[in-house]
Amino acid sequence: MHHDMPTQMTCSTLVSFDLDGNVVTNVSFTGGCNGNLKAISKLVNGMTVEKIEEYLLGNLCGRRPTSCADQLARAVRKAYEQEKKGA
């Protein structure tokens, strides 16, 4: 299922991805550091929600309490939990 999730406290404003079970594909960001976010999107393609959390959850950007990568980890978990409730 496709998800568009708004981000908080980051330069990017939205993260979009597809979720099939717990596997994440087709990640893209709106806004933010274009090159870095394209690289992150390629690196996590095909990873599970758990693996993305393991690598990215808690990564910070400067003085901010989050980052685009952290927001991705939070978004895929939220979407996964929402899908489980709706199943």
CYANA upper distance limits for C-alpha pairs under 8 A (distance plus 0.5 A):
  1 MET  CA     18 ASP  CA      5.92
  1 MET  CA     19 LEU  CA      5.73
  1 MET  CA     20 ASP  CA      6.84
  2 HIS  CA     16 SER  CA      7.90
  2 HIS  CA     17 PHE  CA      6.33
  2 HIS  CA     18 ASP  CA      4.80
  2 HIS  CA     19 LEU  CA      6.84
  3 HIS  CA     16 SER  CA      6.04
  3 HIS  CA     17 PHE  CA      5.95
  3 HIS  CA     18 ASP  CA      6.55
  3 HIS  CA     19 LEU  CA      8.03
  3 HIS  CA     79 ALA  CA      7.62
  4 ASP  CA     14 LEU  CA      7.17
  4 ASP  CA     15 VAL  CA      6.37
  4 ASP  CA     16 SER  CA      4.85
  4 ASP  CA     17 PHE  CA      7.24
  5 MET  CA     14 LEU  CA      6.10
  5 MET  CA     15 VAL  CA      5.82
  5 MET  CA     16 SER  CA      6.68
  5 MET  CA     75 ALA  CA      6.81
  6 PRO  CA     13 THR  CA      6.24
  6 PRO  CA     14 LEU  CA      4.78
  6 PRO  CA     15 VAL  CA      6.79
  7 THR  CA     12 SER  CA      7.21
  7 THR  CA     13 THR  CA      5.66
  7 THR  CA     14 LEU  CA      5.76
  7 THR  CA     15 VAL  CA      7.24
  7 THR  CA     68 CYS  CA      8.07
  7 THR  CA     71 GLN  CA      6.55
  8 GLN  CA     13 THR  CA      7.68
  8 GLN  CA     71 GLN  CA      7.83
  9 MET  CA     64 ARG  CA      7.70
  9 MET  CA     65 PRO  CA      8.49
  9 MET  CA     66 THR  CA      7.51
  9 MET  CA     67 SER  CA      8.18
 10 THR  CA     32 GLY  CA      7.88
 10 THR  CA     64 ARG  CA      8.50
 10 THR  CA     66 THR  CA      7.83
 10 THR  CA     67 SER  CA      6.47
 10 THR  CA     68 CYS  CA      6.55
 11 CYS  CA     31 GLY  CA      6.69
 11 CYS  CA     32 GLY  CA      5.00
 11 CYS  CA     33 CYS  CA      8.05
 11 CYS  CA     68 CYS  CA      8.10
 12 SER  CA     29 PHE  CA      6.94
 12 SER  CA     30 THR  CA      5.97
 12 SER  CA     31 GLY  CA      4.63
 12 SER  CA     32 GLY  CA      4.55
 12 SER  CA     33 CYS  CA      8.18
 12 SER  CA     68 CYS  CA      7.17
 13 THR  CA     29 PHE  CA      8.07
 13 THR  CA     30 THR  CA      6.23
 13 THR  CA     31 GLY  CA      6.53
 13 THR  CA     32 GLY  CA      8.13
 14 LEU  CA     29 PHE  CA      6.21
 14 LEU  CA     30 THR  CA      5.62
 14 LEU  CA     31 GLY  CA      7.99
 15 VAL  CA     27 VAL  CA      7.60
 15 VAL  CA     28 SER  CA      6.30
 15 VAL  CA     29 PHE  CA      4.97
 15 VAL  CA     30 THR  CA      6.90
 15 VAL  CA     72 LEU  CA      7.21
 15 VAL  CA     75 ALA  CA      8.26
 16 SER  CA     26 ASN  CA      8.12
 16 SER  CA     27 VAL  CA      6.08
 16 SER  CA     28 SER  CA      5.73
 16 SER  CA     29 PHE  CA      6.75
 17 PHE  CA     24 VAL  CA      7.22
 17 PHE  CA     25 THR  CA      6.48
 17 PHE  CA     26 ASN  CA      5.62
 17 PHE  CA     27 VAL  CA      4.80
 17 PHE  CA     28 SER  CA      6.95
 18 ASP  CA     24 VAL  CA      6.25
 18 ASP  CA     25 THR  CA      5.68
 18 ASP  CA     26 ASN  CA      6.31
 18 ASP  CA     27 VAL  CA      7.57
 19 LEU  CA     23 VAL  CA      6.16
 19 LEU  CA     24 VAL  CA      5.30
 19 LEU  CA     25 THR  CA      7.01
 19 LEU  CA     76 VAL  CA      8.40
 19 LEU  CA     79 ALA  CA      8.42
 19 LEU  CA     80 TYR  CA      7.92
 20 ASP  CA     24 VAL  CA      7.15
 21 GLY  CA     80 TYR  CA      8.03
 22 ASN  CA     48 THR  CA      5.72
 22 ASN  CA     49 VAL  CA      5.94
 22 ASN  CA     50 GLU  CA      8.38
 22 ASN  CA     80 TYR  CA      7.10
 23 VAL  CA     46 GLY  CA      6.30
 23 VAL  CA     47 MET  CA      6.13
 23 VAL  CA     48 THR  CA      4.86
 23 VAL  CA     49 VAL  CA      6.79
 24 VAL  CA     44 VAL  CA      7.98
 24 VAL  CA     45 ASN  CA      6.65
 24 VAL  CA     46 GLY  CA      5.89
 24 VAL  CA     47 MET  CA      6.22
 24 VAL  CA     48 THR  CA      6.44
 24 VAL  CA     49 VAL  CA      7.17
 24 VAL  CA     76 VAL  CA      8.06
 25 THR  CA     44 VAL  CA      8.09
 25 THR  CA     45 ASN  CA      5.22
 25 THR  CA     46 GLY  CA      5.79
 25 THR  CA     47 MET  CA      8.06
 26 ASN  CA     41 SER  CA      7.89
 26 ASN  CA     45 ASN  CA      6.99
 27 VAL  CA     41 SER  CA      5.57
 27 VAL  CA     42 LYS  CA      8.16
 27 VAL  CA     44 VAL  CA      8.40
 27 VAL  CA     45 ASN  CA      7.41
 28 SER  CA     37 LEU  CA      8.06
 28 SER  CA     38 LYS  CA      7.58
 28 SER  CA     41 SER  CA      6.66
 29 PHE  CA     37 LEU  CA      7.20
 29 PHE  CA     38 LYS  CA      8.35
 32 GLY  CA     37 LEU  CA      7.74
 32 GLY  CA     68 CYS  CA      8.20
 33 CYS  CA     37 LEU  CA      6.46
 34 ASN  CA     38 LYS  CA      6.57
 35 GLY  CA     39 ALA  CA      6.77
 36 ASN  CA     40 ILE  CA      6.75
 37 LEU  CA     41 SER  CA      6.52
 37 LEU  CA     68 CYS  CA      8.28
 38 LYS  CA     42 LYS  CA      6.80
 39 ALA  CA     43 LEU  CA      6.66
 40 ILE  CA     44 VAL  CA      6.68
 40 ILE  CA     69 ALA  CA      8.04
 41 SER  CA     45 ASN  CA      6.69
 44 VAL  CA     52 ILE  CA      7.23
 47 MET  CA     51 LYS  CA      6.65
 47 MET  CA     52 ILE  CA      7.00
 48 THR  CA     52 ILE  CA      6.80
 49 VAL  CA     53 GLU  CA      6.72
 49 VAL  CA     73 ALA  CA      7.86
 49 VAL  CA     76 VAL  CA      6.54
 49 VAL  CA     77 ARG  CA      6.68
 49 VAL  CA     80 TYR  CA      8.09
 50 GLU  CA     54 GLU  CA      6.63
 51 LYS  CA     55 TYR  CA      6.80
 52 ILE  CA     56 LEU  CA      6.28
 52 ILE  CA     57 LEU  CA      7.90
 52 ILE  CA     73 ALA  CA      6.31
 53 GLU  CA     57 LEU  CA      5.30
 53 GLU  CA     73 ALA  CA      5.53
 53 GLU  CA     74 ARG  CA      8.05
 53 GLU  CA     77 ARG  CA      8.40
 56 LEU  CA     69 ALA  CA      6.09
 56 LEU  CA     70 ASP  CA      5.90
 56 LEU  CA     72 LEU  CA      8.31
 56 LEU  CA     73 ALA  CA      6.51
 57 LEU  CA     69 ALA  CA      7.71
 57 LEU  CA     70 ASP  CA      5.18
 57 LEU  CA     71 GLN  CA      8.26
 57 LEU  CA     73 ALA  CA      5.91
 57 LEU  CA     74 ARG  CA      7.52
 58 GLY  CA     66 THR  CA      7.30
 58 GLY  CA     70 ASP  CA      6.11
 59 ASN  CA     66 THR  CA      6.94
 59 ASN  CA     67 SER  CA      6.67
 59 ASN  CA     69 ALA  CA      7.15
 59 ASN  CA     70 ASP  CA      5.93
 60 LEU  CA     64 ARG  CA      6.81
 60 LEU  CA     65 PRO  CA      6.41
 60 LEU  CA     66 THR  CA      5.13
 60 LEU  CA     67 SER  CA      5.42
 60 LEU  CA     70 ASP  CA      7.58
 61 CYS  CA     65 PRO  CA      7.81
 61 CYS  CA     66 THR  CA      6.63
 61 CYS  CA     67 SER  CA      5.39
 61 CYS  CA     68 CYS  CA      8.45
 66 THR  CA     70 ASP  CA      6.28
 66 THR  CA     71 GLN  CA      7.35
 67 SER  CA     71 GLN  CA      6.55
 68 CYS  CA     72 LEU  CA      6.70
 69 ALA  CA     73 ALA  CA      6.94
 70 ASP  CA     74 ARG  CA      6.77
 71 GLN  CA     75 ALA  CA      6.44
 72 LEU  CA     76 VAL  CA      6.65
 73 ALA  CA     77 ARG  CA      6.86
 74 ARG  CA     78 LYS  CA      6.67
 75 ALA  CA     79 ALA  CA      6.59
 76 VAL  CA     80 TYR  CA      6.48
 77 ARG  CA     81 GLU  CA      6.65
 78 LYS  CA     82 GLN  CA      6.65
 79 ALA  CA     83 GLU  CA      6.63
 80 TYR  CA     84 LYS  CA      6.73
 81 GLU  CA     85 LYS  CA      6.82
 82 GLN  CA     86 GLY  CA      6.81
 83 GLU  CA     87 ALA  CA      6.57
